[in-house]
Amino acid sequence: MECQLLMEGQSLGGLPSEKRLLPQDLSTPLLVSERLVLRAPAATDTNAIAHLANNINVASKVSRMPHPYTEKDAEAFVARVASGAMGKCVYAITRNETRDFIGCCGLQAQEEGNGLEIGYWLGEPYWNKGFATEAAQTLIDFGFRHFDIDFIDGRVRVMNIGSRRVLQKCGFQFQGTGMSPSLALGGTVAVEWFRLDRKTWGSLRAWGGAR
């Protein structure tokens, strides 16, 4: 299951620039959930990133992931993250018990509106185990608790049923459809746009129904 990591997309609303959350305002503190540890990507992750990302089943669902995906691509990705070129809230998803790298996730400030966009991808061996939902929920909780935002958006390919279900489990509501470029496929693909607002997130947390 994967959602498009840090992809560009449509957003609604608009606040004065001085009130908008900017990419440099984000950070990457260690986040720990029941089975996962989310941390900043490191140079030691490059082999695992390349191994898991060099899979058309993964790359075709992630807007900016090339295919084939080489170790040099992984090294460049880690370097871009370290430099802040991809924003400052990009995480490696690792297993709590083994510390094995299994995917990536992140939050990015929207160009318009007081919100963030979430993205994530997992290596295919880790699909259908609840890891994507657990990582997404951990990141969503962090976003709403630590930043003065109104909403978090997510976008998935129309055919990506698993990732759509992840967003729905986390309380996101369908907003519309659109098109997005796909680097791996060399064209554009249909995507669905979902949003979770702060009020809904707070209600789900209070009811214990966000997972």
C-alpha positions as CSV (number, residue, x, y, z in Angstrom):
1,M,0.0,0.0,0.0
2,E,1.4,3.4,-0.9
3,C,0.4,6.9,-1.4
4,Q,2.2,9.4,-3.6
5,L,5.0,10.8,-1.5
6,L,5.3,14.6,-1.5
7,M,3.6,15.0,-4.8
8,E,2.3,18.4,-6.0
9,G,-1.4,18.7,-6.3
10,Q,-4.5,20.9,-6.0
11,S,-5.4,22.6,-2.8
12,L,-8.2,24.9,-1.7
13,G,-8.4,28.1,0.2
14,G,-5.7,30.5,0.8
15,L,-4.2,32.5,3.7
16,P,-1.9,35.4,3.8
17,S,1.7,34.1,3.3
18,E,2.8,35.1,6.8
19,K,0.2,32.7,8.2
20,R,0.9,29.7,6.0
21,L,3.1,26.9,7.3
22,L,6.2,26.8,5.2
23,P,8.4,23.8,4.5
24,Q,11.3,25.1,6.6
25,D,8.9,25.2,9.6
26,L,8.7,21.4,9.6
27,S,11.0,19.0,11.4
28,T,11.8,15.3,11.8
29,P,11.7,14.3,15.4
30,L,11.8,10.6,16.1
31,L,8.3,9.1,16.1
32,V,7.5,5.7,17.7
33,S,4.3,3.7,17.3
34,E,3.4,0.1,18.4
35,R,5.4,-1.6,15.6
36,L,7.3,1.2,13.9
37,V,9.9,3.8,14.3
38,L,9.8,6.8,12.0
39,R,13.2,8.6,11.7
40,A,15.1,10.7,9.2
41,P,16.5,8.7,6.3
42,A,20.2,7.9,6.6
43,A,23.0,7.0,4.2
44,T,22.8,3.4,5.7
45,D,19.3,3.1,4.2
46,T,20.4,3.4,0.6
47,N,20.7,-0.3,-0.2
48,A,17.3,-1.1,1.3
49,I,15.7,1.9,-0.4
50,A,17.0,0.9,-3.8
51,H,16.0,-2.8,-3.2
52,L,12.4,-2.0,-2.3
53,A,11.9,1.0,-4.7
54,N,13.2,-0.8,-7.7
55,N,9.8,-2.4,-8.3
56,I,7.3,-1.1,-10.9
57,N,4.5,-2.1,-8.6
58,V,5.8,0.5,-6.1
59,A,7.1,3.1,-8.6
60,S,3.9,3.2,-10.6
61,K,2.0,4.4,-7.6
62,V,4.5,7.1,-6.5
63,S,4.5,10.3,-8.5
64,R,8.2,11.2,-8.5
65,M,9.8,7.8,-8.2
66,P,11.7,6.7,-11.4
67,H,11.9,3.2,-12.7
68,P,14.3,1.5,-12.7
69,Y,15.4,2.8,-9.3
70,T,19.2,2.4,-8.6
71,E,21.4,2.8,-5.6
72,K,22.5,6.1,-7.0
73,D,18.9,7.3,-7.0
74,A,18.6,6.2,-3.4
75,E,21.8,8.1,-2.5
76,A,20.5,11.2,-4.3
77,F,17.2,10.9,-2.4
78,V,18.9,10.8,1.0
79,A,21.1,13.7,0.1
80,R,18.1,15.8,-1.0
81,V,16.3,15.0,2.2
82,A,19.4,15.9,4.3
83,S,19.8,19.2,2.4
84,G,16.1,20.1,3.1
85,A,15.4,20.2,-0.7
86,M,12.4,17.9,-0.1
87,G,11.2,19.8,3.0
88,K,12.1,18.9,6.5
89,C,9.5,16.3,7.4
90,V,10.5,13.2,5.4
91,Y,10.8,9.9,7.3
92,A,12.2,6.5,6.9
93,I,9.7,3.9,8.1
94,T,11.5,1.1,10.1
95,R,10.4,-1.9,12.1
96,N,10.5,-1.3,15.8
97,E,11.9,-4.7,16.7
98,T,14.4,-5.2,13.8
99,R,15.0,-1.5,12.7
100,D,14.7,-2.8,9.1
101,F,13.8,-0.1,6.6
102,I,10.4,-0.8,5.0
103,G,9.4,2.5,3.3
104,C,9.1,6.3,3.5
105,C,6.6,8.8,4.5
106,G,6.4,12.6,4.8
107,L,4.5,15.8,5.3
108,Q,4.9,18.8,3.0
109,A,3.5,22.3,3.3
110,Q,0.9,23.2,0.7
111,E,1.5,26.2,-1.5
112,E,-2.0,27.5,-0.7
113,G,-4.1,27.1,2.4
114,N,-3.2,26.4,6.0
115,G,-2.5,22.6,5.5
116,L,-0.1,19.9,4.8
117,E,0.0,17.0,2.3
118,I,0.9,13.5,3.4
119,G,2.6,10.9,1.3
120,Y,4.0,7.4,1.9
121,W,5.2,4.2,0.2
122,L,6.1,0.8,1.4
123,G,8.1,-2.0,-0.1
124,E,5.9,-4.7,-1.6
125,P,6.8,-7.4,1.0
126,Y,5.3,-5.1,3.7
127,W,1.9,-4.5,2.0
128,N,-1.3,-5.7,3.6
129,K,0.1,-5.9,7.1
130,G,-1.3,-2.6,8.5
131,F,2.1,-0.8,8.4
132,A,0.9,1.9,6.0
133,T,-2.0,2.8,8.2
134,E,0.1,2.8,11.3
135,A,2.8,5.0,9.8
136,A,0.2,7.4,8.3
137,Q,-1.7,7.7,11.6
138,T,1.5,8.3,13.5
139,L,2.5,11.1,11.1
140,I,-1.0,12.6,11.0
141,D,-1.2,12.8,14.8
142,F,2.2,14.4,14.8
143,G,1.1,17.0,12.2
144,F,-2.0,18.1,14.0
145,R,-0.5,18.1,17.5
146,H,2.7,20.0,16.6
147,F,1.6,22.4,13.9
148,D,-1.2,25.0,13.7
149,I,-2.8,23.6,10.6
150,D,-6.4,23.2,9.5
151,F,-6.2,20.1,7.4
152,I,-4.0,17.4,5.8
153,D,-4.5,16.2,2.2
154,G,-3.6,12.9,0.6
155,R,-3.8,11.8,-3.0
156,V,-3.7,8.3,-4.5
157,R,-4.0,6.7,-7.9
158,V,-7.6,5.8,-8.7
159,M,-6.6,2.1,-9.1
160,N,-4.7,2.1,-5.8
161,I,-7.4,0.5,-3.6
162,G,-5.1,-0.3,-0.7
163,S,-3.8,3.2,-0.3
164,R,-7.3,4.7,-0.6
165,R,-8.4,2.4,2.2
166,V,-5.4,3.6,4.3
167,L,-6.6,7.2,4.0
168,Q,-10.2,6.2,4.7
169,K,-9.2,4.3,7.9
170,C,-7.4,7.5,9.1
171,G,-10.6,9.5,8.6
172,F,-9.9,11.2,5.3
173,Q,-12.9,12.2,3.2
174,F,-13.1,12.2,-0.6
175,Q,-12.8,15.6,-2.3
176,G,-12.4,15.0,-6.0
177,T,-10.4,13.6,-8.8
178,G,-7.6,15.0,-11.0
179,M,-4.5,14.1,-13.0
180,S,-0.9,13.8,-11.8
181,P,2.4,13.1,-13.6
182,S,4.0,9.7,-13.1
183,L,7.8,9.6,-13.6
184,A,7.9,5.8,-13.7
185,L,5.1,5.6,-16.3
186,G,6.2,8.6,-18.3
187,G,2.8,10.2,-18.5
188,T,-0.1,11.3,-16.3
189,V,-2.4,9.2,-14.2
190,A,-5.8,9.7,-12.6
191,V,-5.7,10.4,-8.9
192,E,-8.3,10.8,-6.1
193,W,-7.9,13.6,-3.6
194,F,-8.8,13.2,0.1
195,R,-8.7,15.6,3.1
196,L,-8.8,15.2,6.9
197,D,-9.6,18.4,8.7
198,R,-8.6,19.2,12.3
199,K,-12.2,19.0,13.6
200,T,-12.7,15.5,12.2
201,W,-9.2,14.4,13.4
202,G,-10.0,15.7,16.9
203,S,-13.4,13.9,17.0
204,L,-11.8,10.6,15.8
205,R,-9.1,10.8,18.5
206,A,-11.7,11.6,21.2
207,W,-13.8,8.6,20.1
208,G,-10.9,6.3,19.7
209,G,-12.0,5.6,16.1
210,A,-9.2,6.9,14.1
211,R,-7.4,3.6,13.6
